Amino acid sequence: MLYALFGPSIFCRTPQEHLEYQWRKNIQLPRTPPERHVRVYLFLEWQEGQDDKELLDNLLYLKADVPLEPTGKLSLLRIQEMWGLEKCVPIDQCRRMAFKSAHSDYLSPIAIGVLADENGVLKLFEPKPSDATIVMREKRMQYVRRYQAETTWLYETAIQKVDEALSSKKIFFVSNQSGTCLWVPWLEIKNEYARSRLMTDRGFAYCMES
């Protein structure tokens, strides 16, 4: 309800963040959507008259199986909130035009059946956001990139410290997320695989001379 009134905020992930997460996690959908769901593709850079083949080939779209309302309608507000959109509009794939629905916040079961392609995929796009939303997203992405840079630096610094300790033949005490401390001889974590496991499990390695 609040999202319907105020729209995306700086605390919401931007559509670009959702797309990067989808790429990073290599998210795959099942062969067919679950019952009472509709498969949705959302293009971030689509324009009327444009063939979406290039966007599909380059994976420049968000995808999800979205649950229908009890009435069988599809809530566009749900999709907007899910991906941090200011607005989303269905695409008339035959005419390559924006579809003007009788209700801007929902699609009826009939409209879904008409607009979905032969594979049952409903395609949407986000129209150009307002200037305020563009500025807000740019500001958020500045914070996100700064955070990513700092965490990368911390990770690389930790790896460097581990490498230095390994080269000096030290003994490690590894503390995992549950607070359990494990004694690990340096020989057991000398190889790259074990060392990466220690760091990616968000543990912290403490060492002392052997």
C-alpha positions as a Markdown table, in Angstrom:
| # | Residue | x | y | z |
|---|---|---|---|---|
| 1 | Met | 0.0 | 0.0 | 0.0 |
| 2 | Leu | 2.8 | 2.4 | 0.9 |
| 3 | Tyr | 4.6 | 1.6 | -2.3 |
| 4 | Ala | 1.5 | 2.4 | -4.3 |
| 5 | Leu | 1.4 | 5.8 | -2.6 |
| 6 | Phe | 5.0 | 6.8 | -2.6 |
| 7 | Gly | 6.8 | 4.6 | -5.2 |
| 8 | Pro | 10.5 | 3.6 | -5.1 |
| 9 | Ser | 12.8 | 5.1 | -2.5 |
| 10 | Ile | 16.5 | 5.3 | -1.9 |
| 11 | Phe | 16.1 | 2.2 | 0.4 |
| 12 | Cys | 14.7 | 0.1 | -2.5 |
| 13 | Arg | 17.0 | -1.9 | -4.8 |
| 14 | Thr | 17.0 | -0.3 | -8.3 |
| 15 | Pro | 16.0 | -2.3 | -11.3 |
| 16 | Gln | 19.7 | -2.4 | -12.4 |
| 17 | Glu | 20.7 | -3.9 | -9.0 |
| 18 | His | 18.0 | -6.6 | -9.5 |
| 19 | Leu | 19.4 | -7.3 | -13.0 |
| 20 | Glu | 23.0 | -7.5 | -11.8 |
| 21 | Tyr | 21.8 | -9.9 | -9.0 |
| 22 | Gln | 20.0 | -12.0 | -11.6 |
| 23 | Trp | 23.2 | -12.2 | -13.7 |
| 24 | Arg | 25.4 | -12.9 | -10.7 |
| 25 | Lys | 23.3 | -15.7 | -9.3 |
| 26 | Asn | 22.4 | -17.1 | -12.8 |
| 27 | Ile | 18.8 | -17.3 | -11.8 |
| 28 | Gln | 16.8 | -19.8 | -13.8 |
| 29 | Leu | 13.1 | -20.3 | -13.9 |
| 30 | Pro | 11.4 | -23.7 | -14.1 |
| 31 | Arg | 10.2 | -25.0 | -17.4 |
| 32 | Thr | 6.7 | -23.9 | -16.7 |
| 33 | Pro | 5.3 | -21.4 | -14.1 |
| 34 | Pro | 3.7 | -22.8 | -11.0 |
| 35 | Glu | -0.1 | -23.0 | -10.9 |
| 36 | Arg | -1.9 | -19.6 | -10.8 |
| 37 | His | 1.3 | -17.7 | -11.8 |
| 38 | Val | 2.3 | -15.9 | -15.0 |
| 39 | Arg | 5.8 | -15.7 | -16.4 |
| 40 | Val | 6.9 | -12.1 | -16.7 |
| 41 | Tyr | 9.8 | -10.5 | -18.6 |
| 42 | Leu | 10.5 | -6.9 | -17.9 |
| 43 | Phe | 12.7 | -4.8 | -20.2 |
| 44 | Leu | 14.5 | -1.8 | -18.8 |
| 45 | Glu | 15.5 | -0.2 | -22.1 |
| 46 | Trp | 12.7 | -1.1 | -24.5 |
| 47 | Gln | 11.1 | 1.5 | -26.8 |
| 48 | Glu | 7.9 | 1.3 | -28.9 |
| 49 | Gly | 8.5 | -0.4 | -32.3 |
| 50 | Gln | 11.7 | -2.1 | -31.1 |
| 51 | Asp | 12.3 | -5.8 | -31.7 |
| 52 | Asp | 13.1 | -7.4 | -28.3 |
| 53 | Lys | 15.4 | -10.1 | -29.8 |
| 54 | Glu | 18.6 | -8.2 | -29.0 |
| 55 | Leu | 17.4 | -7.5 | -25.5 |
| 56 | Leu | 16.6 | -11.2 | -25.0 |
| 57 | Asp | 19.9 | -12.3 | -26.5 |
| 58 | Asn | 21.9 | -10.0 | -24.2 |
| 59 | Leu | 19.8 | -11.0 | -21.1 |
| 60 | Leu | 18.8 | -7.3 | -20.7 |
| 61 | Tyr | 15.5 | -8.2 | -18.9 |
| 62 | Leu | 14.2 | -9.1 | -15.5 |
| 63 | Lys | 12.3 | -12.4 | -15.2 |
| 64 | Ala | 10.0 | -14.0 | -12.6 |
| 65 | Asp | 6.9 | -16.1 | -12.2 |
| 66 | Val | 4.4 | -13.7 | -10.6 |
| 67 | Pro | 1.4 | -15.0 | -8.6 |
| 68 | Leu | -2.0 | -14.0 | -9.7 |
| 69 | Glu | -4.6 | -12.3 | -7.5 |
| 70 | Pro | -7.5 | -14.5 | -6.2 |
| 71 | Thr | -9.6 | -12.9 | -9.0 |
| 72 | Gly | -7.1 | -14.1 | -11.6 |
| 73 | Lys | -5.8 | -10.6 | -12.3 |
| 74 | Leu | -2.1 | -9.7 | -12.4 |
| 75 | Ser | -1.1 | -6.9 | -10.0 |
| 76 | Leu | 1.3 | -4.5 | -11.8 |
| 77 | Leu | 1.8 | -2.8 | -8.4 |
| 78 | Arg | 3.2 | -6.1 | -7.1 |
| 79 | Ile | 5.7 | -6.2 | -10.0 |
| 80 | Gln | 6.7 | -2.5 | -9.4 |
| 81 | Glu | 7.4 | -3.1 | -5.7 |
| 82 | Met | 9.2 | -6.4 | -6.5 |
| 83 | Trp | 11.7 | -4.7 | -8.8 |
| 84 | Gly | 11.8 | -1.1 | -7.5 |
| 85 | Leu | 10.0 | 0.3 | -10.6 |
| 86 | Glu | 8.2 | 3.7 | -10.8 |
| 87 | Lys | 5.8 | 2.2 | -13.3 |
| 88 | Cys | 5.5 | -0.8 | -15.6 |
| 89 | Val | 3.5 | -1.1 | -18.7 |
| 90 | Pro | 2.5 | -4.3 | -20.7 |
| 91 | Ile | 3.8 | -4.7 | -24.3 |
| 92 | Asp | 1.4 | -5.5 | -27.1 |
| 93 | Gln | 3.9 | -7.9 | -28.8 |
| 94 | Cys | 2.0 | -8.1 | -32.1 |
| 95 | Arg | 2.0 | -4.3 | -32.6 |
| 96 | Arg | 5.3 | -3.7 | -30.6 |
| 97 | Met | 3.4 | -1.0 | -28.7 |
| 98 | Ala | 2.6 | -0.2 | -25.1 |
| 99 | Phe | -0.7 | -1.7 | -24.1 |
| 100 | Lys | -3.2 | 0.7 | -22.5 |
| 101 | Ser | -5.1 | -1.2 | -19.9 |
| 102 | Ala | -8.5 | -0.1 | -18.6 |
| 103 | His | -6.9 | -0.3 | -15.1 |
| 104 | Ser | -3.3 | 0.9 | -14.9 |
| 105 | Asp | -2.6 | -1.2 | -11.8 |
| 106 | Tyr | -4.0 | -4.6 | -12.9 |
| 107 | Leu | -4.3 | -6.8 | -16.0 |
| 108 | Ser | -7.4 | -8.9 | -16.4 |
| 109 | Pro | -7.2 | -12.6 | -17.2 |
| 110 | Ile | -8.4 | -11.8 | -20.7 |
| 111 | Ala | -5.7 | -9.2 | -21.2 |
| 112 | Ile | -3.1 | -11.7 | -19.9 |
| 113 | Gly | -4.2 | -14.3 | -22.4 |
| 114 | Val | -4.2 | -11.8 | -25.3 |
| 115 | Leu | -0.8 | -10.2 | -24.5 |
| 116 | Ala | 1.2 | -13.4 | -23.6 |
| 117 | Asp | 3.3 | -14.9 | -26.4 |
| 118 | Glu | 3.1 | -18.5 | -27.6 |
| 119 | Asn | 5.2 | -19.6 | -24.6 |
| 120 | Gly | 2.9 | -17.9 | -22.1 |
| 121 | Val | 5.4 | -15.1 | -21.4 |
| 122 | Leu | 4.0 | -11.6 | -20.6 |
| 123 | Lys | 6.4 | -8.8 | -21.5 |
| 124 | Leu | 6.5 | -5.5 | -19.8 |
| 125 | Phe | 8.7 | -2.4 | -19.8 |
| 126 | Glu | 9.4 | 0.5 | -17.5 |
| 127 | Pro | 8.7 | 3.9 | -19.2 |
| 128 | Lys | 11.2 | 6.6 | -18.6 |
| 129 | Pro | 11.2 | 7.4 | -14.9 |
| 130 | Ser | 10.7 | 10.9 | -13.5 |
| 131 | Asp | 13.7 | 13.1 | -13.0 |
| 132 | Ala | 13.3 | 12.7 | -9.2 |
| 133 | Thr | 13.5 | 8.9 | -9.5 |
| 134 | Ile | 16.5 | 9.1 | -11.8 |
| 135 | Val | 18.4 | 11.3 | -9.3 |
| 136 | Met | 17.4 | 9.1 | -6.4 |
| 137 | Arg | 18.6 | 5.9 | -8.2 |
| 138 | Glu | 21.9 | 7.6 | -9.2 |
| 139 | Lys | 22.5 | 8.6 | -5.6 |
| 140 | Arg | 21.7 | 5.1 | -4.3 |
| 141 | Met | 24.0 | 3.5 | -6.9 |
| 142 | Gln | 26.8 | 5.8 | -5.7 |
| 143 | Tyr | 26.4 | 4.4 | -2.2 |
| 144 | Val | 26.1 | 0.8 | -3.5 |
| 145 | Arg | 29.3 | 1.2 | -5.6 |
| 146 | Arg | 31.2 | 2.7 | -2.7 |
| 147 | Tyr | 30.1 | -0.2 | -0.4 |
| 148 | Gln | 31.1 | -2.7 | -3.1 |
| 149 | Ala | 34.5 | -1.1 | -3.4 |
| 150 | Glu | 35.1 | -1.1 | 0.3 |
| 151 | Thr | 34.0 | -4.7 | 0.8 |
| 152 | Thr | 36.2 | -5.7 | -2.1 |
| 153 | Trp | 39.2 | -3.9 | -0.5 |
| 154 | Leu | 38.5 | -5.7 | 2.8 |
| 155 | Tyr | 38.3 | -9.1 | 1.1 |
| 156 | Glu | 41.5 | -8.6 | -0.8 |
| 157 | Thr | 43.3 | -7.3 | 2.3 |
| 158 | Ala | 42.1 | -10.4 | 4.2 |
| 159 | Ile | 43.4 | -12.7 | 1.5 |
| 160 | Gln | 46.7 | -10.9 | 1.5 |
| 161 | Lys | 47.0 | -11.4 | 5.2 |
| 162 | Val | 46.2 | -15.1 | 4.8 |
| 163 | Asp | 48.9 | -15.4 | 2.1 |
| 164 | Glu | 51.4 | -13.7 | 4.3 |
| 165 | Ala | 50.6 | -16.0 | 7.2 |
| 166 | Leu | 50.8 | -19.1 | 5.0 |
| 167 | Ser | 54.2 | -18.1 | 3.7 |
| 168 | Ser | 55.4 | -17.7 | 7.3 |
| 169 | Lys | 54.0 | -21.1 | 8.3 |
| 170 | Lys | 51.6 | -20.0 | 11.1 |
| 171 | Ile | 48.8 | -21.8 | 12.8 |
| 172 | Phe | 45.3 | -20.5 | 12.2 |
| 173 | Phe | 42.3 | -20.3 | 14.5 |
| 174 | Val | 39.2 | -19.8 | 12.4 |
| 175 | Ser | 36.0 | -18.4 | 13.8 |
| 176 | Asn | 32.9 | -19.1 | 11.9 |
| 177 | Gln | 29.5 | -17.3 | 11.9 |
| 178 | Ser | 28.2 | -19.3 | 14.9 |
| 179 | Gly | 31.2 | -18.2 | 16.9 |
| 180 | Thr | 32.8 | -21.7 | 17.0 |
| 181 | Cys | 36.6 | -21.5 | 16.9 |
| 182 | Leu | 38.5 | -24.2 | 15.0 |
| 183 | Trp | 42.2 | -25.0 | 15.2 |
| 184 | Val | 43.5 | -25.4 | 11.6 |
| 185 | Pro | 47.2 | -26.3 | 10.9 |
| 186 | Trp | 48.6 | -24.1 | 8.1 |
| 187 | Leu | 49.2 | -27.1 | 5.8 |
| 188 | Glu | 45.5 | -27.8 | 5.7 |
| 189 | Ile | 44.6 | -24.4 | 4.3 |
| 190 | Lys | 47.6 | -23.9 | 2.1 |
| 191 | Asn | 45.8 | -24.7 | -1.1 |
| 192 | Glu | 43.7 | -22.1 | -2.9 |
| 193 | Tyr | 40.4 | -23.9 | -2.6 |
| 194 | Ala | 40.5 | -24.3 | 1.2 |
| 195 | Arg | 41.6 | -20.8 | 1.6 |
| 196 | Ser | 38.8 | -19.4 | -0.5 |
| 197 | Arg | 36.3 | -21.6 | 1.5 |
| 198 | Leu | 37.5 | -20.0 | 4.7 |
| 199 | Met | 37.0 | -16.5 | 3.4 |
| 200 | Thr | 33.7 | -17.0 | 1.5 |
| 201 | Asp | 32.1 | -18.6 | 4.6 |
| 202 | Arg | 32.5 | -15.1 | 6.2 |
| 203 | Gly | 34.8 | -16.4 | 8.9 |
| 204 | Phe | 37.8 | -14.5 | 10.3 |
| 205 | Ala | 41.2 | -16.1 | 10.5 |
| 206 | Tyr | 43.4 | -15.4 | 13.5 |
| 207 | Cys | 46.9 | -16.8 | 13.5 |
| 208 | Met | 49.9 | -17.4 | 15.8 |
| 209 | Glu | 53.4 | -18.7 | 15.2 |
| 210 | Ser | 53.7 | -22.5 | 15.1 |
